[in-house]
Amino acid sequence: MFYGLFMYGYQGQYSINPSYLGISKYSLQTAGNVFAMISAVIAAALYGNIGIKGTSRPLRKPELSS
């Protein structure tokens, strides 16, 4: 954790370089960026769904049965 923080503080945005940015053709780099954004949105939706389930269950009232 501290190594990652140090490297990010030392090198900034260049500490994480996705492999698709090493491609020389700009259109392929753009396609890689689009795929990365789509996968990030899917991951955010899935993690958000789990987060909502985790926080809404404790707030539910128990069912009353006679």
Jmol script that loads the backbone (N, CA, C; Angstrom):
load data "model"
ATOM      1  N   MET A   1       0.829  -1.189   0.000  1.00  0.00           N
ATOM      2  CA  MET A   1       0.000   0.000   0.000  1.00  0.00           C
ATOM      3  C   MET A   1       0.874   1.254   0.000  1.00  0.00           C
ATOM      4  N   PHE A   2       1.864   1.279   0.886  1.00  0.00           N
ATOM      5  CA  PHE A   2       2.714   2.465   0.959  1.00  0.00           C
ATOM      6  C   PHE A   2       3.573   2.611  -0.290  1.00  0.00           C
ATOM      7  N   TYR A   3       3.996   1.476  -0.865  1.00  0.00           N
ATOM      8  CA  TYR A   3       4.779   1.543  -2.098  1.00  0.00           C
ATOM      9  C   TYR A   3       3.949   2.157  -3.223  1.00  0.00           C
ATOM     10  N   GLY A   4       2.676   1.736  -3.332  1.00  0.00           N
ATOM     11  CA  GLY A   4       1.805   2.303  -4.356  1.00  0.00           C
ATOM     12  C   GLY A   4       1.570   3.783  -4.153  1.00  0.00           C
ATOM     13  N   LEU A   5       1.363   4.199  -2.911  1.00  0.00           N
ATOM     14  CA  LEU A   5       1.179   5.622  -2.625  1.00  0.00           C
ATOM     15  C   LEU A   5       2.442   6.415  -2.937  1.00  0.00           C
ATOM     16  N   PHE A   6       3.590   5.826  -2.598  1.00  0.00           N
ATOM     17  CA  PHE A   6       4.846   6.505  -2.893  1.00  0.00           C
ATOM     18  C   PHE A   6       5.057   6.670  -4.388  1.00  0.00           C
ATOM     19  N   MET A   7       4.826   5.597  -5.144  1.00  0.00           N
ATOM     20  CA  MET A   7       5.033   5.680  -6.589  1.00  0.00           C
ATOM     21  C   MET A   7       4.054   6.658  -7.228  1.00  0.00           C
ATOM     22  N   TYR A   8       2.803   6.665  -6.766  1.00  0.00           N
ATOM     23  CA  TYR A   8       1.859   7.616  -7.340  1.00  0.00           C
ATOM     24  C   TYR A   8       2.251   9.047  -6.990  1.00  0.00           C
ATOM     25  N   GLY A   9       2.698   9.254  -5.770  1.00  0.00           N
ATOM     26  CA  GLY A   9       3.134  10.590  -5.381  1.00  0.00           C
ATOM     27  C   GLY A   9       4.393  11.025  -6.103  1.00  0.00           C
ATOM     28  N   TYR A  10       5.255  10.054  -6.419  1.00  0.00           N
ATOM     29  CA  TYR A  10       6.519  10.371  -7.083  1.00  0.00           C
ATOM     30  C   TYR A  10       6.340  10.560  -8.581  1.00  0.00           C
ATOM     31  N   GLN A  11       5.543   9.712  -9.221  1.00  0.00           N
ATOM     32  CA  GLN A  11       5.420   9.759 -10.671  1.00  0.00           C
ATOM     33  C   GLN A  11       4.052  10.226 -11.151  1.00  0.00           C
ATOM     34  N   GLY A  12       3.089  10.369 -10.275  1.00  0.00           N
ATOM     35  CA  GLY A  12       1.788  10.891 -10.654  1.00  0.00           C
ATOM     36  C   GLY A  12       1.012   9.983 -11.583  1.00  0.00           C
ATOM     37  N   GLN A  13       0.450  10.564 -12.611  1.00  0.00           N
ATOM     38  CA  GLN A  13      -0.424   9.813 -13.512  1.00  0.00           C
ATOM     39  C   GLN A  13       0.324   8.756 -14.316  1.00  0.00           C
ATOM     40  N   TYR A  14       1.638   8.808 -14.331  1.00  0.00           N
ATOM     41  CA  TYR A  14       2.399   7.853 -15.133  1.00  0.00           C
ATOM     42  C   TYR A  14       2.699   6.558 -14.380  1.00  0.00           C
ATOM     43  N   SER A  15       2.235   6.450 -13.139  1.00  0.00           N
ATOM     44  CA  SER A  15       2.522   5.235 -12.375  1.00  0.00           C
ATOM     45  C   SER A  15       1.685   4.052 -12.861  1.00  0.00           C
ATOM     46  N   ILE A  16       0.543   4.292 -13.462  1.00  0.00           N
ATOM     47  CA  ILE A  16      -0.280   3.230 -14.034  1.00  0.00           C
ATOM     48  C   ILE A  16      -0.418   3.521 -15.525  1.00  0.00           C
ATOM     49  N   ASN A  17       0.177   2.671 -16.340  1.00  0.00           N
ATOM     50  CA  ASN A  17       0.122   2.857 -17.780  1.00  0.00           C
ATOM     51  C   ASN A  17      -0.536   1.628 -18.404  1.00  0.00           C
ATOM     52  N   PRO A  18      -1.790   1.747 -18.831  1.00  0.00           N
ATOM     53  CA  PRO A  18      -2.446   0.595 -19.445  1.00  0.00           C
ATOM     54  C   PRO A  18      -1.711   0.148 -20.713  1.00  0.00           C
ATOM     55  N   SER A  19      -1.739  -1.141 -20.954  1.00  0.00           N
ATOM     56  CA  SER A  19      -0.956  -1.691 -22.061  1.00  0.00           C
ATOM     57  C   SER A  19      -1.449  -1.214 -23.425  1.00  0.00           C
ATOM     58  N   TYR A  20      -2.740  -0.918 -23.544  1.00  0.00           N
ATOM     59  CA  TYR A  20      -3.248  -0.510 -24.855  1.00  0.00           C
ATOM     60  C   TYR A  20      -2.797   0.887 -25.249  1.00  0.00           C
ATOM     61  N   LEU A  21      -2.237   1.654 -24.331  1.00  0.00           N
ATOM     62  CA  LEU A  21      -1.723   2.969 -24.708  1.00  0.00           C
ATOM     63  C   LEU A  21      -0.354   2.880 -25.363  1.00  0.00           C
ATOM     64  N   GLY A  22       0.255   1.688 -25.374  1.00  0.00           N
ATOM     65  CA  GLY A  22       1.527   1.505 -26.051  1.00  0.00           C
ATOM     66  C   GLY A  22       1.370   1.244 -27.534  1.00  0.00           C
ATOM     67  N   ILE A  23       0.138   1.128 -27.999  1.00  0.00           N
ATOM     68  CA  ILE A  23      -0.128   0.899 -29.419  1.00  0.00           C
ATOM     69  C   ILE A  23       0.028   2.223 -30.152  1.00  0.00           C
ATOM     70  N   SER A  24       0.680   2.192 -31.306  1.00  0.00           N
ATOM     71  CA  SER A  24       0.974   3.449 -31.993  1.00  0.00           C
ATOM     72  C   SER A  24      -0.233   4.035 -32.726  1.00  0.00           C
ATOM     73  N   LYS A  25      -1.186   3.205 -33.120  1.00  0.00           N
ATOM     74  CA  LYS A  25      -2.335   3.709 -33.865  1.00  0.00           C
ATOM     75  C   LYS A  25      -3.351   4.315 -32.900  1.00  0.00           C
ATOM     76  N   TYR A  26      -3.708   5.585 -33.142  1.00  0.00           N
ATOM     77  CA  TYR A  26      -4.567   6.325 -32.218  1.00  0.00           C
ATOM     78  C   TYR A  26      -5.963   5.720 -32.118  1.00  0.00           C
ATOM     79  N   SER A  27      -6.494   5.220 -33.218  1.00  0.00           N
ATOM     80  CA  SER A  27      -7.849   4.668 -33.186  1.00  0.00           C
ATOM     81  C   SER A  27      -7.914   3.415 -32.303  1.00  0.00           C
ATOM     82  N   LEU A  28      -6.856   2.612 -32.293  1.00  0.00           N
ATOM     83  CA  LEU A  28      -6.831   1.438 -31.418  1.00  0.00           C
ATOM     84  C   LEU A  28      -6.689   1.839 -29.951  1.00  0.00           C
ATOM     85  N   GLN A  29      -5.952   2.907 -29.680  1.00  0.00           N
ATOM     86  CA  GLN A  29      -5.874   3.426 -28.316  1.00  0.00           C
ATOM     87  C   GLN A  29      -7.245   3.905 -27.840  1.00  0.00           C
ATOM     88  N   THR A  30      -7.958   4.583 -28.735  1.00  0.00           N
ATOM     89  CA  THR A  30      -9.292   5.070 -28.399  1.00  0.00           C
ATOM     90  C   THR A  30     -10.247   3.911 -28.153  1.00  0.00           C
ATOM     91  N   ALA A  31     -10.142   2.865 -28.956  1.00  0.00           N
ATOM     92  CA  ALA A  31     -10.974   1.684 -28.742  1.00  0.00           C
ATOM     93  C   ALA A  31     -10.661   1.041 -27.388  1.00  0.00           C
ATOM     94  N   GLY A  32      -9.390   0.999 -27.018  1.00  0.00           N
ATOM     95  CA  GLY A  32      -9.008   0.487 -25.701  1.00  0.00           C
ATOM     96  C   GLY A  32      -9.575   1.324 -24.578  1.00  0.00           C
ATOM     97  N   ASN A  33      -9.580   2.649 -24.746  1.00  0.00           N
ATOM     98  CA  ASN A  33     -10.168   3.538 -23.744  1.00  0.00           C
ATOM     99  C   ASN A  33     -11.668   3.309 -23.619  1.00  0.00           C
ATOM    100  N   VAL A  34     -12.329   3.094 -24.742  1.00  0.00           N
ATOM    101  CA  VAL A  34     -13.784   2.844 -24.713  1.00  0.00           C
ATOM    102  C   VAL A  34     -14.078   1.547 -23.980  1.00  0.00           C
ATOM    103  N   PHE A  35     -13.313   0.486 -24.283  1.00  0.00           N
ATOM    104  CA  PHE A  35     -13.510  -0.780 -23.583  1.00  0.00           C
ATOM    105  C   PHE A  35     -13.243  -0.636 -22.090  1.00  0.00           C
ATOM    106  N   ALA A  36     -12.235   0.148 -21.733  1.00  0.00           N
ATOM    107  CA  ALA A  36     -11.934   0.361 -20.318  1.00  0.00           C
ATOM    108  C   ALA A  36     -13.070   1.103 -19.622  1.00  0.00           C
ATOM    109  N   MET A  37     -13.647   2.102 -20.288  1.00  0.00           N
ATOM    110  CA  MET A  37     -14.757   2.842 -19.675  1.00  0.00           C
ATOM    111  C   MET A  37     -15.996   1.964 -19.536  1.00  0.00           C
ATOM    112  N   ILE A  38     -16.276   1.164 -20.549  1.00  0.00           N
ATOM    113  CA  ILE A  38     -17.442   0.277 -20.482  1.00  0.00           C
ATOM    114  C   ILE A  38     -17.273  -0.736 -19.356  1.00  0.00           C
ATOM    115  N   SER A  39     -16.094  -1.330 -19.250  1.00  0.00           N
ATOM    116  CA  SER A  39     -15.876  -2.308 -18.181  1.00  0.00           C
ATOM    117  C   SER A  39     -15.911  -1.649 -16.807  1.00  0.00           C
ATOM    118  N   ALA A  40     -15.464  -0.394 -16.696  1.00  0.00           N
ATOM    119  CA  ALA A  40     -15.537   0.314 -15.412  1.00  0.00           C
ATOM    120  C   ALA A  40     -16.983   0.596 -15.027  1.00  0.00           C
ATOM    121  N   VAL A  41     -17.828   0.941 -15.997  1.00  0.00           N
ATOM    122  CA  VAL A  41     -19.248   1.185 -15.706  1.00  0.00           C
ATOM    123  C   VAL A  41     -19.937  -0.110 -15.278  1.00  0.00           C
ATOM    124  N   ILE A  42     -19.613  -1.209 -15.946  1.00  0.00           N
ATOM    125  CA  ILE A  42     -20.205  -2.498 -15.562  1.00  0.00           C
ATOM    126  C   ILE A  42     -19.765  -2.882 -14.151  1.00  0.00           C
ATOM    127  N   ALA A  43     -18.475  -2.709 -13.848  1.00  0.00           N
ATOM    128  CA  ALA A  43     -17.982  -3.031 -12.506  1.00  0.00           C
ATOM    129  C   ALA A  43     -18.635  -2.136 -11.458  1.00  0.00           C
ATOM    130  N   ALA A  44     -18.805  -0.853 -11.757  1.00  0.00           N
ATOM    131  CA  ALA A  44     -19.444   0.059 -10.805  1.00  0.00           C
ATOM    132  C   ALA A  44     -20.895  -0.330 -10.566  1.00  0.00           C
ATOM    133  N   ALA A  45     -21.590  -0.749 -11.607  1.00  0.00           N
ATOM    134  CA  ALA A  45     -22.983  -1.169 -11.445  1.00  0.00           C
ATOM    135  C   ALA A  45     -23.081  -2.427 -10.590  1.00  0.00           C
ATOM    136  N   LEU A  46     -22.187  -3.384 -10.822  1.00  0.00           N
ATOM    137  CA  LEU A  46     -22.230  -4.619 -10.048  1.00  0.00           C
ATOM    138  C   LEU A  46     -21.854  -4.374  -8.581  1.00  0.00           C
ATOM    139  N   TYR A  47     -20.813  -3.590  -8.338  1.00  0.00           N
ATOM    140  CA  TYR A  47     -20.431  -3.283  -6.961  1.00  0.00           C
ATOM    141  C   TYR A  47     -21.492  -2.429  -6.273  1.00  0.00           C
ATOM    142  N   GLY A  48     -22.107  -1.521  -7.029  1.00  0.00           N
ATOM    143  CA  GLY A  48     -23.182  -0.711  -6.455  1.00  0.00           C
ATOM    144  C   GLY A  48     -24.377  -1.545  -6.072  1.00  0.00           C
ATOM    145  N   ASN A  49     -24.706  -2.536  -6.885  1.00  0.00           N
ATOM    146  CA  ASN A  49     -25.813  -3.427  -6.579  1.00  0.00           C
ATOM    147  C   ASN A  49     -25.541  -4.182  -5.281  1.00  0.00           C
ATOM    148  N   ILE A  50     -24.323  -4.676  -5.120  1.00  0.00           N
ATOM    149  CA  ILE A  50     -23.972  -5.380  -3.888  1.00  0.00           C
ATOM    150  C   ILE A  50     -24.013  -4.418  -2.701  1.00  0.00           C
ATOM    151  N   GLY A  51     -23.548  -3.205  -2.898  1.00  0.00           N
ATOM    152  CA  GLY A  51     -23.566  -2.225  -1.815  1.00  0.00           C
ATOM    153  C   GLY A  51     -24.970  -1.860  -1.386  1.00  0.00           C
ATOM    154  N   ILE A  52     -25.867  -1.709  -2.358  1.00  0.00           N
ATOM    155  CA  ILE A  52     -27.252  -1.379  -2.016  1.00  0.00           C
ATOM    156  C   ILE A  52     -27.906  -2.528  -1.269  1.00  0.00           C
ATOM    157  N   LYS A  53     -27.647  -3.762  -1.707  1.00  0.00           N
ATOM    158  CA  LYS A  53     -28.202  -4.924  -1.006  1.00  0.00           C
ATOM    159  C   LYS A  53     -27.668  -4.998   0.418  1.00  0.00           C
ATOM    160  N   GLY A  54     -26.402  -4.708   0.585  1.00  0.00           N
ATOM    161  CA  GLY A  54     -25.798  -4.784   1.916  1.00  0.00           C
ATOM    162  C   GLY A  54     -26.294  -3.728   2.864  1.00  0.00           C
ATOM    163  N   THR A  55     -26.647  -2.554   2.355  1.00  0.00           N
ATOM    164  CA  THR A  55     -27.115  -1.498   3.250  1.00  0.00           C
ATOM    165  C   THR A  55     -28.619  -1.518   3.437  1.00  0.00           C
ATOM    166  N   SER A  56     -29.368  -2.081   2.496  1.00  0.00           N
ATOM    167  CA  SER A  56     -30.823  -2.048   2.634  1.00  0.00           C
ATOM    168  C   SER A  56     -31.346  -3.177   3.512  1.00  0.00           C
ATOM    169  N   ARG A  57     -30.637  -4.281   3.603  1.00  0.00           N
ATOM    170  CA  ARG A  57     -31.113  -5.401   4.430  1.00  0.00           C
ATOM    171  C   ARG A  57     -31.210  -5.031   5.908  1.00  0.00           C
ATOM    172  N   PRO A  58     -30.215  -4.380   6.493  1.00  0.00           N
ATOM    173  CA  PRO A  58     -30.350  -4.027   7.908  1.00  0.00           C
ATOM    174  C   PRO A  58     -31.458  -3.004   8.172  1.00  0.00           C
ATOM    175  N   LEU A  59     -31.850  -2.253   7.160  1.00  0.00           N
ATOM    176  CA  LEU A  59     -32.876  -1.230   7.357  1.00  0.00           C
ATOM    177  C   LEU A  59     -34.295  -1.775   7.226  1.00  0.00           C
ATOM    178  N   ARG A  60     -34.445  -2.977   6.682  1.00  0.00           N
ATOM    179  CA  ARG A  60     -35.772  -3.559   6.520  1.00  0.00           C
ATOM    180  C   ARG A  60     -36.346  -3.977   7.866  1.00  0.00           C
ATOM    181  N   LYS A  61     -37.637  -3.800   7.994  1.00  0.00           N
ATOM    182  CA  LYS A  61     -38.304  -4.235   9.214  1.00  0.00           C
ATOM    183  C   LYS A  61     -38.607  -5.735   9.069  1.00  0.00           C
ATOM    184  N   PRO A  62     -38.529  -6.452  10.157  1.00  0.00           N
ATOM    185  CA  PRO A  62     -38.855  -7.876  10.067  1.00  0.00           C
ATOM    186  C   PRO A  62     -40.338  -8.080   9.799  1.00  0.00           C
ATOM    187  N   GLU A  63     -40.649  -9.160   9.085  1.00  0.00           N
ATOM    188  CA  GLU A  63     -42.040  -9.452   8.785  1.00  0.00           C
ATOM    189  C   GLU A  63     -42.767  -9.901  10.040  1.00  0.00           C
ATOM    190  N   LEU A  64     -43.998  -9.451  10.181  1.00  0.00           N
ATOM    191  CA  LEU A  64     -44.799  -9.858  11.327  1.00  0.00           C
ATOM    192  C   LEU A  64     -45.644 -11.067  10.930  1.00  0.00           C
ATOM    193  N   SER A  65     -45.523 -12.112  11.669  1.00  0.00           N
ATOM    194  CA  SER A  65     -46.331 -13.290  11.390  1.00  0.00           C
ATOM    195  C   SER A  65     -47.035 -13.706  12.677  1.00  0.00           C
ATOM    196  N   SER A  66     -48.234 -14.210  12.520  1.00  0.00           N
ATOM    197  CA  SER A  66     -48.991 -14.573  13.711  1.00  0.00           C
ATOM    198  C   SER A  66     -49.011 -16.065  13.949  1.00  0.00           C
TER     199      SER A  66
END
end "model"
wireframe off; spacefill off
backbone 0.3
color backbone group
